[in-house]
């Protein structure tokens, strides 16, 4: 009985990460992700935090971050999407790069 309870409450991280990566909007011409996901943190309860970095070649990194937030906030899979921090940096060539973290809940799914 304990094994079935464990299996029923396990999160399939490979499926969760795949869903997260597929939710990030893509560039129309290359189909590359609008932002680069850097790390994933999660808990057994389904609370997840990801950190991301905007693309160095982005014409509007602020819009890119907003589009990513909107994609997660409007996807019914994710709950309580919140971005607690956005940090602006400049590259040596003067381009703006944004790093940000995003927290959300990923309710149990049947895979």
N, C-alpha and C positions, 0 to 999 in steps of 0.2 A: 504494500500500500504506500509506503514512503517513497518508493521509486516513482510511482505514478504521480504522486503529488509534486515531486521534484520536476518531473518532465512537464507537467501541466503548467508550472510556474516559471519555467526557464524562458529566457529571452534568446531568440536566435539572432545573435549579433551580426552574422553575415547577412541575413535578410534585412535587418534594421539598417545596417550601413548601406546596403544596396538601395533601399528605399530613400534614405537621406540623399545619397549621391544622385539618384534619379529625379529627386525633387528640385535640386538646384537647377535654375534656368540655364540654357545653353546658348552659345553664340550661334546666330543663324548661319553664318558662312562656314564655320569649321566644326560646329557641334561640340566645341570644348566648353567646359563649365565656366560660368560667369565669374565664379570665385574659386579659389583653391581651398579645399577643406584640409586643415592641418592636424586636428586631433579630435578625438571623440572621448567623452567621459560619460559613464552611465551608472545607474544603480539598479538593484533588483526590482525596485518599484516602477521602473520605466522612465525615470527622470534622466534626461540626456542633456549634455552640454557639448556643443561643437565650437571649435575655433576655426576661423577662416581668414583668408587674405585676399584682397581684391587683386586683379591682374595688373601687372606693371604697365601693360599697354592699353589699359582702359581709357576711353575718352571721358567717361564720367563715372568714377568709382562710387560716388555717393548714390547715384541712380542704381548701379549694379547691386549695391548692398540692399537698397530699398526693394528691388525686385526679388532678391533672395528672401528677404523677410516676408514679403507678400506671398511668395510661393508656399512657404511653410504655414503661414497664418491662414491661408485659404484652403489648404489641403486638410480634409477631415481626419486624416490619420494622426495628425499632430495636434496636441492640446496645449493651451497656455504658452504660446510662443512669446518669448521675451528676449530682448537684446539689452543686456545690462551695460555693455561698454562697446565703444567704437574708438579706435585710436588712429590718428592720422600721422603718417610719416612721409618724408620726401626721399626719393631715390637720389643717387648722385647726379643723375641727369635732370632732376627737378620734377619728375613725375610724382603724383600723389598716389600713395598706396594706403589702403585702410585695412586694419586688422580689427576683427570683431569676434565677440562670442555670442552665441545664441543658445538659450535654454528652452526646452520644451519637454512635454511628456509624450511618451509613446505607449499608448494603452496596449494591453496584451492583444496579440493577433493570432489567428489560426493560420498556420502555414501548411 
